[in-house]
């Protein structure tokens, strides 16, 4: 589907106003360019356009590497999340989403004019780098079961609950850099051992966070 384009002022307004949870510094960039994408739509393909900064205005998106037969998720972005297209990463919509964008030259101009906003900008963009480094560390040093345990514990800490909505197995496998079959096998094993429960296909309940934490620290042999 062709995304629907429109240009309008950011709904979040200037810092301190109500609306979409923009990062404070993006409200100084002007209206930018707003595009709508359907669930499953491709937002960005490397090399397809000039370098821009993208803000998730509504919905959610996935940043990932595409190696043809396989994809590797780097991070998920919700409303207020930002992404810079100067990397080799792809971006796709997880649900119906609105994405606002600005040329990177405009971003750098705002930072040059208001240096104090630069720290906030680099912090927001750096969240993707942080996620990528965590993924590299997991792939290099941890077996699949340890990656799974580590991911579940991070989500538990982030959301403040032992009941996690994980989506379909394929999406979680892409996030962990594992095959669907291998991940399913590991989940079933942890369920049999009493570390997890699975009340439905898209939900996992952490029954023993302590044992999961010990498992997350196991290094690949």
C-alpha positions, 0 to 999 in steps of 0.5 A: 500500500502507498502511505498517505502523506500530509504535512502539519504541525506536530500534535505535541506542540511546544515543550510542556503541552499535551499531546503525542509524547514527543521527545522535547527536542523534536518539538523545535524542528517544525512540522516536518513530513507526516506519513501513514503506514498500514500494519506490516508496511515497510517504512524505510529501506536502506538507500531508498531516500536521503538521510532523515530523522523519523519520529513515531507519532502513533502506533509502533514500529520495528527496526531490524536487519534484513539478510534476505532469508532472515531478519534480526530485530534491533528494537521496537519503537512506540509513540515518541521513539526516534530512528535515524536512516543513515544506518543499514537498518530497515524499519517496518510498521507493527500496527497502523502507524504515523511517522513524522520525518525531518532531513538530518540537516534540519536536525543538525541545524537545530542542535547547532542553534540550541546546543542544550537540545543535543544531549537529549537528541543523542540520548534518544537516538542512542537507545537503538545503539544500546539495544543493538549492543545488547543483542550483539552481546547476547549473540556472541556470549549467550546460548538461546536459553540464556538470551530468552531468560535475559529478554524476559527479565528485561521486559519484566523490569520494564513493565513491572509485571511477571505476565508478559505479552510476547506476540507470536513465536516468530517475532520473538525468535527474530528479536533473539536471533534464533530460529522459531523451532529452537525458540519453541523448544527452549520455551517448552523446556522452561515450562516443563521445568517450572520456570515459565507458564503459558496460559495462551499462545501469546502470553508467558508468565515468569514463575521463577525469576531467580532461576531465570536470572541464573540462567540468563548469566550462562555463557556460550561454551 
